[in-house]
Structure formats: structure tokens, C-alpha cells
Amino acid sequence: MKKNFGTMPDGTPLSLYSFTNKNNMTMAVTDLGATLVSVQLPDREGVVRDVVLGYDTPEAYLKNTCYFGAVIGRSGNRIDQGRFEINGTMYQMYQNDNENNLHSGQDGFDRRKWQVSDLDETKNKITFTIESPDGDQGFPGNFRVSVTYTLTDENEIILAYEGMSDQDTVANLTNHSYFNLAGHDGGSMEDHKLLLLAKAYTPVRDGKAIPTGEIAPVAGTPMDFLVAKPIGRDIEADFEQLKFVGGYDHNYVLSEKNGEMKKMAEAYCDRTGIAMEAFTDCCGVQFYAGNFITDHEGKGGVIYKKRQGFCLESQYYPNSINQEGFPKPILKAGEPYRTTTSYRFFVK
């Protein structure tokens, strides 16, 4: 179902697309930022919960800086000094996070209207496409990329990215949804139990959150989620990495390169019985515990607060374009960019 979702600042109309599967689970997405606006499903008592944070208007999405539900591009996460080199040429990006680039800067894909290039309501499937010209955000190459959202009858939301550039460039797209399995209005999610299937993470240098280049084991530290535990159990621990960024906001190492689909995480909320499994073919995932959500109004007038949602952002490691030893997010000219991430919901 398609309905009006207001306009861009220049008056360009925006739309909201809703899909419902046989289990009465609903997914809503908008062409503004190819954003996942809502995910609604019944909890163990049959009460329908919306388990992602978001807003009711495009103005709120454009005003706020939490990136709720948005597709991030061309490159998610941080690039040191907003600078990188490809084929002997240095490229400079916006420095919008301290002196670094975060999520491609102030005019990222999250703040643009995407075009609907395919819509199949019988398969609960929609494809958004965007054209990024050479020099856009400081990146080389004309880059055309799409993301396809599919809601399956297995309660899985699949995000499939495809793209191509006419020059070697950086390509590292992700989705920035914040999940709360008690509902977007469920308050803190620190009681959620999280399993994160990564034996290592990439420590950061300081509060600016650029990795040191080390790949460190999680064993014996508060970073360890190899056995499921409440997100909030160790989040205030006297541990330098957590103190740097006010809690969890770190890349976890899933593999040495992109390509193999695997389960990366599982989360569970005992209050509602809603659980979520997450899968990706990416080599890393940024686990972010919503440390910097400031009090402000979200969907339905709900006031969102610190740690009201958590993110599992599949990705190349932060600053990997500059860091020796990290897998490189370089897309070669004329070669296809493909990556897939999915989230499956169930009740237990």
C-alpha cells in the first residue's frame, strides 16, 4: 500500500510503502533515505508492537541526526580525517564528526529521495535506486546503487544492495535501524539479551571512535557477547573502550572479507517474547547501543531517550579504506557491488 508521506524541503513529494505478510507482520519504508520506518508484529500476548524507532514526518527525519532506519551511503561509519587515497589520488570528504567523516557527511544518502525502480506487492518487495555522480560527497565515480527490501512469510526482512561505478570508488552501504523488541515506545532496551557471534572487535583510539588497527579478542572483556547476556549488564563497566564512546559503539569482526552469509546476532526481549536473528555476508557489524540518543519526540509523540534502541549495522570495518590489514571497501570500476543483510523476527 502506498500513501503520501509529505514532501522534501523543495516540495518534491515523498511516499510511504507498507507491506503485510500472512502472519500479520507489517513493514513500512519510505523513499526518503530508503528508510525503514516501522516493523510491526504481534508479541506473545498478541499485542502488536512496532519494534524500530522512527518519526511520523519527513521534517523530523531531516531535522534529527540519529539516522533512524536509513540506508547509509556511499560509506557507513567513520573515515579518519575524512580523507582517503585510491590509485594515487587523495580524496577529501566532509568532516562532520570531530575532524572525521561519519556516514558520508552532511548530505548522505539518508537525506535524499530515492527512486522506486521496482515494486511487487504480491511478493512484499520494493527496490529503491539512487544515482550518485562523480565527486558526490568527495567520492570518485558515477555510482548507481539500489536497495531491495523484501518481507517474507517467515517474518524476515531482507535488504539486498546492488551497485556499480564507472571508476574505482568506496562502497560500504549499511542500514541504521534502531531496534527495541519491547516496542519503539518500550523505554530502555538494556534488559534485552544479545548474542553477538564475533570472537574479536576493533578497539578505538579515543572518543573520536577511529580504530587503532588492532583486532582484539572479546574474551575476558565486557565486549564479549558470545554467550547471550543483557545489553546493559556490563555497559557501564570500568573499561576504557566503553568509556571512550559512552557504552557500546564498536565494530565486531565477523570474518576477514565480505561474501559468506552467516548469522551475526540474536536478540530477545523477555517483556514481549519477541526475538530477532540477524544475518549478513559482510565482514563486520557495528553494535551501537544508542548511547547518544537525546530526549526528543519520535513516532506517535513518544519521547525517545538514551539507549532506547540498538543497532546492528553490517559493514566493512570503520576507516578500513585507510587502515593497513583491514579488508578494503574498494569497488572496482565496472564490477558489481552486492551485499545482503536480513533480520528475522519470531516469538518465544
N, C-alpha and C positions, 0 to 999 in steps of 0.2 A: 504494500500500500504506500502510495506517495502522497505527501501533503506539503504545504508551504512551510518553510522554516525561516521566514524573514528575508532580509537582504544583506548583501555586503555594504560597506560604507558608501560605495559609488552607486548603490541602487540595484546591483545585479541580484536577481532572485536566487534564493537558496531553497533546497528541498530536504525533507526528511523521509527516509525509506524504512518501512517496517516489514518484518517477515516473522511468521509464526510456524513452528513445526507441529507434528502430531501430538507432542507431549505438552502443548500449551506453553512452550518456551518462546519468547519473543526477542528478536534482535532489531535495534533501530540504529541506522547510520545516516550521516549527513554528508553532502558534497563539500561542506566547509571542512577542509583538512582531512577529508576521507575519514571522519571521526566516528568512533563507536560511541553512541550517545547513551544507549541503555541496553541492558541484558536482564530480562525478567523471566523468572521461573518459580514454580511452587516449592516451598520448603517442606519439611517433614510433616507439618500440620496442614498443608495445602494452601498456606498463605503465600501470595505471590510477592516475591522480593526482587527489587532492581539492584543488581549486585555490582554496578560500576558507577563511579562518580561522574558527574557532568552538570550541564546547565540547560536551561529551558530556552535560551535565546542565543543567536549568533553574537550579539553585542557582548554577552558575558564571556563567550569563548575568546573573543578578540581582546577583551579588556584584561583578562587574567592570564597568569603566566605558569600555570601548573601543567599545561599540555594534556588536560584530561581527555583520554580516549583517542588522541590524534595520531595520525601517521607522521612520523618524523623523517625529514629528508632534506638534502641528499644524504646527510651523515648524522646519525644519532650520537648522543653523548658528547664528550669533550675532546677538543683538539688543542694541544698546548700552543699558546700564543696566537691561536687562530691561523696557523701557518703550516704549510706542508710543501714538499717538493715531489714532482713527478717528471721523469725524463729530463732532469737537469733544470727545470723551470720551477721557481718558487711562486706559490700562490698565497695570497693574503685574504682572510675572511674577516667577518665581523668579530669583534672582541666584546661579547655581550655577557660574559660570566667571569668576573675579575678581568684578567687580561687574556682569558681563553675564549674559545668559541664553544658554545653549548647548543646542541641540536640545530646547527647550521645558521644560527643567528636570528636577527630580529624579523626576518621575512622568510621564515621557513615554510615548508610545505603545509604545516599545520595551520597556517593563516591564509591559505589560498583556496579558491574554489577549484575543485577537481571536476572533470567532465565524466558523465556516466557513459561509458563506451559499451557496456553490455548489462542487460537486466533480464533475469529469468526467474519470474515469480514462482513458477512450478518447481524450481529447484532451490528456492530461497537463496538466490545468488545474485550478486551485483559487483560490477567492475568499475572502479574509478581510475581515470587516467589523467596525468599531468605532463605538460611539456616544460622542460627547464632549459632555457637557451644557454649557449656558450657564455661563460663569465658569470652566470647567475650565482649569487651567494659567494662568488670568488672561485667557483669550480670551473675547470675546463670542460669543454664538450657540450654539444646539444644532447640532452638526456631525456628520453621519453620513458616514463615508468608508469606501471599500473599496480593496483592492489585489488584483489578479488576477495570479497567476504562471502562465505558460504555458511549457512546454518543448516546442520544435518539433523536427521531424525534421531541421531544418537546424542543429541544435545551438545554437539561440538561446533564451535565457531572456528573456521579455518581462514587464515589470512595468507594468501598466496601473492607474492610480489614478482613482477617481471619487468625487465627494462633493458635498454640498450643505449649506448653512447657512440658518437662518431669520433671521439677522442678518448684516450686513456683518462680515467677520472676516478674519483672516490665514490663508492656506492655502499651505503650502510644504513638501510632503512629499518625502522622498527615501529612498533605501536606502543603508545604511552598510556594505556588504560590503567586506572587505579581500581582495584577490586576490594570489595568488602562483602564477605559472604553472609553477613548479618543483614545486608541491605545497605544501600548508599547512605541511608539515614540511621545506620546502626551504631554510630559513635566509633570509638577506637577499635581497631582490628588487632590490637596487640595480644588478644586471647586466642586468635586463630593459630592453629598448629600448622607449621610449614615443614615440608620435606623438600630439600634442595639437593639434587643429585650431582653435586660437584665436590671433588676432593680438594680443590685449590681455588684461590681467588687472586686478584691482582691488587695488592696494597697500594694506597695512595701516599703521595709525598707529604701532603698537608691538607688544610681545609679547602684548597682550591681543587682537590679531587683528581689530579693528574697522577696516573700510576707511576710507581717507581721503576717499573720494568721487571720487577720480581714476580714470579709465580709461586705463591706461598701456600703451604698446606693449611687446611682449615682445622685439622686435628688438634685437639687440645686448646682451642681458642673459642671465644664466643661466636665466631663466624661459622661454626660447624652446625649444619642442618641435615647431615647425612642420616641422623635419626630425628624423626619429627619432634618438634618442640614448639611451644608458644613463641610467637614472634617477639613478644615483649619480655620474655624471661631474662635474656642477657643484654637487652638493648641499651641499658644504662650502665653496663659493666665498666670497670676501670680498665679500659683497653684503648690504647692510643688510636687505633683505626676508627673505632666508633666515636671517640671524642672529636676527631678531626671533622666529621661531617654530621654530627648530631644524631647518630644512630646508623642503621644500615643504609648505605648508598654505594654499593660496591659491585664490581663485575666479578661474576663467578665463572670459572673456567670449565666448560663442558667438554671441549675437545680441542685438538690442535688446528683444525681447519673446518670450514663450512662444508656441508654436503650430506651428512648422515642424519636421518630423522631419528630422534630419541626423546624419551621422557626427560624433562628437566626438573619438574617440580610437582608437588601436590599440596594443596591447602585445604583446611577443614575448619568449619565453624560449628562448635557444639551447640550454640544457641539455636541455630536453624536446621542443623543437619546437612547443610549444603556443603558440598566438596567440589574441588576443581583440580583437574590434571592439566598440565601444560607440556606441550611437545614442541620441538624446533629442530631444524637442521643447521642452526647457527652454532658457532664455536663458543659463544659467551652469552651470558644473561646478566643484566643489571638488576639486582634486587634492591629496590628502593622502598623504604618504609614510611614515606610521606612525612619525613621529618620537617619539611619546610612549608607544609600547608598552613597558611594563616587563616584565621577565622574570617569566613566570608560566605555569601549565600550561594547555594547550589540549587539543584533541581527541587521544585516544589517548595521553595523557601527554606529548605534545610540549611542550617549553618554548619559548614564543614570546618573541621578543626585538625590540628596536628595529628598525624598517624591515623586518619580516618580511612585511608586506603593504602594498599601496597601495589607495587608494580613489578612485573617480570618482563623486562624489555630485552628480547632476543637481539643479538648484535655481534659485531666484531668488538674486540676489547677496546676500551677508551684509548684515544690517542695512538691507536695501532698503526696509523699511517706514518707516524714519526718514531715509533719505538722498535728498536732492533730486537729481533727474537719473537715479536708478536706477529700473528697472521695478518696479512696485508689486505685492506679493503679496496684494492685497486681493480676496477673493471676495465678490461682491455677494450679498445675500440672495436666495435662490430661484434663483440661477444655477448651472449645473453646473460643478464643478471636474473637469477632465480633464487628465491628463498621462501620457506614456508614455516609458519608458526601456528599452533592451534591451542585452544582452550576447551576442555570438555567438562561439563557440569553434571553432577549427579547428587543424589540424596542418600545418606546412610544414617 
